[in-house]
Amino acid sequence: MSKKKIACVIPARLKSTRFPKKMLSMLKGKPLLQWVWDSACKVSIFDEVVFAIDAEETAQLIRSFGGRYIMTAVSCANGTERLIELLEKKLVTADIWVNWQGDEPFINKQMIGDLLQSCDRNDCDVWTLKKKIIKTEEISSPQIAKVVCDHQGYALYFSRSPIPYYRDETDPNQKYFYKHVGLYAFTADSLKKILRLPPCEIEMAEQLEQMRFLYHNLRIRVHETQWDVLGIDLPEHLALAEAYTD
């Protein structure tokens, strides 16, 4: 990993539809974004850590704890587009770009190690993570994306539905499902390709941006992690996060 320059970009969009201004939230008396910043700065393999934001309110908050930020367009639809904007404008330069979402305070350096374990190889475009599902209710939850991979660990499909589908009656202990952990790393070349990729039907059906990558033949390497995440998507998730930090 030391052979390549690795940048960690933390997209932090202010106008979340499900949880307005969640990026300004406090968690145990500390800004949510500071939790992410502090964790990212502990990862020694990152050559650069920066927020990609779209509002002055967010900038004021980041300045309060000494973080670094770059303003990006309000029109960016997702975090990937914010990374692409920084790349296109040459505001950040790197060989590998890690997309660490601003609402993911509990990602740790061990997960980053899992994610980037093969990034010195030149046989894929995108890296991400999966975790074996333990809680049965997560299998059927549309809020949790599932992933199936080939024998080399490359993604075949992502879905909000339970995949694979077990056609025949099977011992529940012999059924295996993996959740997708929404942490990504991209090569600079793959981000340039994604910039030109049009949306596709399966992406719009599943509402999962990674389906666009697969549809257009980008190779996604999925490494397994033993660590779980707790993203702050809804106001009630803050209460769960308060307990998570105890």
RODO-2510 file (C-alpha; in nm, 4 decimals, decimal comma):
residues 246
     n   res          X          Y          Z
     1     m     0,0000     0,0000     0,0000
     2     s     0,2915     0,2334     0,0624
     3     k     0,3738     0,2365    -0,3091
     4     k     0,0691     0,4431    -0,3946
     5     k    -0,0571     0,7782    -0,2747
     6     i    -0,3845     0,7324    -0,0868
     7     a    -0,6290     1,0153    -0,0217
     8     c    -0,9257     0,9875     0,2124
     9     v    -1,2138     1,2120     0,1090
    10     i    -1,5063     1,2535     0,3487
    11     p    -1,8179     1,3717     0,1611
    12     a    -2,0530     1,5641     0,3886
    13     r    -2,3667     1,6857     0,2122
    14     l    -2,5744     1,9166     0,4311
    15     k    -2,9214     1,8744     0,2805
    16     s    -2,9997     1,5128     0,3626
    17     t    -3,3620     1,4338     0,2788
    18     r    -3,4196     1,1701     0,5488
    19     f    -3,2305     1,3550     0,8233
    20     p    -3,1969     1,7278     0,7459
    21     k    -2,8627     1,8782     0,8491
    22     k    -2,7462     1,5541     1,0070
    23     m    -2,3854     1,6519     0,9319
    24     l    -2,4181     1,9200     1,2017
    25     s    -2,5341     1,6667     1,4615
    26     m    -2,3597     1,6099     1,7922
    27     l    -2,2685     1,2664     1,9239
    28     k    -2,1776     1,2445     2,2928
    29     g    -2,1045     1,6154     2,3009
    30     k    -1,8737     1,6056     1,9985
    31     p    -1,9664     1,6877     1,6379
    32     l    -2,0454     1,3818     1,4279
    33     l    -1,7968     1,5014     1,1670
    34     q    -1,5229     1,5303     1,4285
    35     w    -1,5684     1,1618     1,5147
    36     v    -1,5059     1,0808     1,1488
    37     w    -1,2134     1,3232     1,1181
    38     d    -1,0412     1,1913     1,4304
    39     s    -1,0787     0,8306     1,3159
    40     a    -0,9538     0,9041     0,9645
    41     c    -0,6503     1,0925     1,0947
    42     k    -0,5464     0,7829     1,2912
    43     v    -0,5038     0,5846     0,9677
    44     s    -0,1322     0,6127     0,8953
    45     i    -0,1546     0,4954     0,5327
    46     f    -0,3588     0,8014     0,4330
    47     d    -0,1401     1,0645     0,2684
    48     e    -0,4236     1,3168     0,2812
    49     v    -0,7564     1,3530     0,4634
    50     v    -1,0108     1,6151     0,3600
    51     f    -1,3838     1,6830     0,3787
    52     a    -1,5771     1,7490     0,0570
    53     i    -1,8653     1,9760     0,1591
    54     d    -2,1307     2,2007     0,0055
    55     a    -2,2329     2,4540     0,2722
    56     e    -2,0781     2,7294     0,4838
    57     e    -2,2520     2,5924     0,7956
    58     t    -2,0566     2,2711     0,7541
    59     a    -1,7367     2,4664     0,6955
    60     q    -1,7835     2,6601     1,0207
    61     l    -1,8288     2,3376     1,2129
    62     i    -1,5194     2,1773     1,0598
    63     r    -1,3098     2,4858     1,1353
    64     s    -1,4167     2,4609     1,5006
    65     f    -1,2238     2,1356     1,5462
    66     g    -0,9368     2,2077     1,3080
    67     g    -1,0425     1,9890     1,0163
    68     r    -0,9614     2,0532     0,6512
    69     y    -1,2297     2,0921     0,3865
    70     i    -1,2842     2,1762     0,0204
    71     m    -1,6102     2,3187    -0,1111
    72     t    -1,7833     2,1145    -0,3819
    73     a    -2,0965     2,1738    -0,5875
    74     v    -2,4382     2,1520    -0,4259
    75     s    -2,5505     1,9660    -0,7386
    76     c    -2,3355     1,6585    -0,6634
    77     a    -2,5776     1,3653    -0,6274
    78     n    -2,3560     1,1505    -0,4057
    79     g    -2,0157     1,1205    -0,2462
    80     t    -1,8595     0,9632    -0,5528
    81     e    -1,9410     1,2733    -0,7569
    82     r    -1,7687     1,4898    -0,4958
    83     l    -1,4528     1,2800    -0,5296
    84     i    -1,4727     1,3168    -0,9061
    85     e    -1,5049     1,6951    -0,8770
    86     l    -1,1901     1,7134    -0,6632
    87     l    -1,0086     1,4931    -0,9143
    88     e    -1,1234     1,6868    -1,2197
    89     k    -1,0296     2,0224    -1,0669
    90     k    -0,6972     1,8783    -0,9421
    91     l    -0,7753     1,9930    -0,5897
    92     v    -0,6599     1,6547    -0,4589
    93     t    -0,4165     1,4192    -0,6306
    94     a    -0,3873     1,0505    -0,5441
    95     d    -0,3561     0,7043    -0,6932
    96     i    -0,6207     0,5572    -0,4616
    97     w    -0,9232     0,7516    -0,3409
    98     v    -1,1067     0,6325    -0,0285
    99     n    -1,4667     0,7496     0,0071
   100     w    -1,5430     0,7596     0,3825
   101     q    -1,8918     0,8999     0,4283
   102     g    -1,9395     1,1747     0,6844
   103     d    -2,2209     0,9861     0,8564
   104     e    -2,0006     0,6796     0,9324
   105     p    -1,8298     0,7592     1,2658
   106     f    -1,7386     0,4011     1,3572
   107     i    -1,5217     0,2943     1,0652
   108     n    -1,1772     0,2137     1,2031
   109     k    -0,8223     0,1611     1,0772
   110     q    -0,8674    -0,2177     1,0789
   111     m    -1,1525    -0,1831     0,8288
   112     i    -0,9391     0,0425     0,6127
   113     g    -0,6713    -0,2260     0,6206
   114     d    -0,9289    -0,4830     0,5091
   115     l    -1,0466    -0,2518     0,2314
   116     l    -0,7042    -0,1688     0,0909
   117     q    -0,5268    -0,5017     0,1357
   118     s    -0,4996    -0,5565    -0,2406
   119     c    -0,4797    -0,1987    -0,3674
   120     d    -0,1209    -0,2393    -0,4893
   121     r    -0,2487    -0,4835    -0,7505
   122     n    -0,3704    -0,3527    -1,0842
   123     d    -0,6530    -0,5994    -1,1485
   124     c    -0,9570    -0,4044    -1,0305
   125     d    -1,1166    -0,0610    -1,0392
   126     v    -1,3025    -0,0356    -0,7102
   127     w    -1,2636    -0,1907    -0,3644
   128     t    -1,5335    -0,2318    -0,1027
   129     l    -1,6250    -0,4539     0,1937
   130     k    -1,8733    -0,7199     0,2961
   131     k    -1,9652    -0,8690     0,6332
   132     k    -2,1422    -1,1944     0,7046
   133     i    -2,4978    -1,1300     0,8233
   134     i    -2,5637    -1,2627     1,1725
   135     k    -2,9001    -1,1022     1,2512
   136     t    -3,1732    -1,2750     1,0510
   137     e    -3,3844    -0,9592     1,0294
   138     e    -3,1109    -0,7933     0,8247
   139     i    -3,1471    -1,0517     0,5474
   140     s    -3,4910    -0,9259     0,4432
   141     s    -3,4341    -0,5580     0,5269
   142     p    -3,4368    -0,3387     0,2128
   143     q    -3,2273    -0,0854     0,4041
   144     i    -2,9330    -0,3262     0,3954
   145     a    -2,7697    -0,4028     0,0635
   146     k    -2,6522    -0,7591     0,0113
   147     v    -2,3725    -0,8757    -0,2176
   148     v    -2,2703    -1,1982    -0,3909
   149     c    -1,9213    -1,2507    -0,5308
   150     d    -1,7350    -1,4837    -0,7638
   151     h    -1,4651    -1,7276    -0,6549
   152     q    -1,1993    -1,4555    -0,6705
   153     g    -1,3936    -1,2135    -0,4539
   154     y    -1,5227    -0,9846    -0,7280
   155     a    -1,8794    -0,8567    -0,6999
   156     l    -2,1398    -1,0272    -0,9171
   157     y    -2,4464    -0,8398    -0,7925
   158     f    -2,5730    -0,6131    -0,5151
   159     s    -2,9370    -0,6081    -0,4063
   160     r    -3,1716    -0,4854    -0,1389
   161     s    -3,3414    -0,8260    -0,1667
   162     p    -3,2022    -1,1407    -0,0026
   163     i    -2,9376    -1,2859    -0,2338
   164     p    -2,8639    -1,5595    -0,3093
   165     y    -3,2143    -1,7041    -0,3195
   166     y    -3,2210    -2,0568    -0,1771
   167     r    -3,4670    -2,2384    -0,4041
   168     d    -3,4701    -2,5657    -0,2099
   169     e    -3,5392    -2,6188     0,1567
   170     t    -3,2088    -2,5638     0,3319
   171     d    -3,0882    -2,5805     0,6902
   172     p    -3,0804    -2,2158     0,8071
   173     n    -2,7332    -2,2778     0,9459
   174     q    -2,6168    -2,3590     0,5932
   175     k    -2,7434    -2,0350     0,4430
   176     y    -2,4910    -1,7579     0,3943
   177     f    -2,5707    -1,3935     0,3309
   178     y    -2,3321    -1,0996     0,3221
   179     k    -2,4165    -0,7356     0,3748
   180     h    -2,2387    -0,4704     0,1752
   181     v    -2,0424    -0,2308     0,3928
   182     g    -2,0637     0,1043     0,2134
   183     l    -1,6975     0,2002     0,2224
   184     y    -1,5257     0,2410    -0,1154
   185     a    -1,1828     0,2934    -0,2624
   186     f    -1,1316     0,3897    -0,6262
   187     t    -0,8390     0,4166    -0,8603
   188     a    -0,8011     0,7592    -1,0179
   189     d    -0,8679     0,6009    -1,3588
   190     s    -1,1911     0,4410    -1,2397
   191     l    -1,3225     0,7763    -1,1149
   192     k    -1,2530     0,9238    -1,4572
   193     k    -1,4494     0,6373    -1,6140
   194     i    -1,7406     0,6745    -1,3704
   195     l    -1,7672     1,0426    -1,4651
   196     r    -1,8690     0,9351    -1,8165
   197     l    -2,1002     0,6455    -1,7243
   198     p    -2,4744     0,6973    -1,7763
   199     p    -2,7218     0,5589    -1,5188
   200     c    -2,8651     0,2144    -1,5881
   201     e    -3,1982     0,0440    -1,5183
   202     i    -3,0741    -0,1940    -1,2476
   203     e    -2,9103     0,0943    -1,0631
   204     m    -3,2356     0,2902    -1,0653
   205     a    -3,4380    -0,0172    -0,9676
   206     e    -3,2200    -0,1056    -0,6688
   207     q    -3,1221     0,2561    -0,5937
   208     l    -2,7622     0,1399    -0,5517
   209     e    -2,4972     0,3412    -0,7362
   210     q    -2,2517     0,0496    -0,7438
   211     m    -2,4805    -0,1284    -0,9905
   212     r    -2,3770     0,1336    -1,2474
   213     f    -2,0157     0,0317    -1,1969
   214     l    -2,0961    -0,3362    -1,2533
   215     y    -2,3239    -0,2691    -1,5487
   216     h    -2,0422    -0,0886    -1,7272
   217     n    -1,7868    -0,3627    -1,6509
   218     l    -1,5857    -0,2026    -1,3731
   219     r    -1,4332    -0,4705    -1,1517
   220     i    -1,5258    -0,4393    -0,7839
   221     r    -1,3095    -0,6350    -0,5398
   222     v    -1,5028    -0,7156    -0,2221
   223     h    -1,2937    -0,7984     0,0834
   224     e    -1,4508    -0,9467     0,3939
   225     t    -1,4346    -0,7664     0,7265
   226     q    -1,5325    -0,8769     1,0752
   227     w    -1,6203    -0,5219     1,1740
   228     d    -1,9681    -0,3757     1,1595
   229     v    -2,0726    -0,0173     1,0955
   230     l    -2,3508     0,2038     1,2204
   231     g    -2,4288     0,4806     0,9763
   232     i    -2,6360     0,7797     1,0897
   233     d    -2,9153     0,7781     0,8317
   234     l    -3,2095     0,8752     1,0552
   235     p    -3,2521     1,0775     1,3767
   236     e    -3,3146     0,7611     1,5783
   237     h    -2,9736     0,6294     1,4721
   238     l    -2,8111     0,8954     1,6894
   239     a    -2,9581     0,7308     1,9989
   240     l    -2,8219     0,3964     1,8836
   241     a    -2,4850     0,5577     1,8250
   242     e    -2,4840     0,7021     2,1763
   243     a    -2,5166     0,3473     2,3107
   244     y    -2,2625     0,2190     2,0577
   245     t    -1,9947     0,4482     2,1977
   246     d    -2,0458     0,3394     2,5591
***
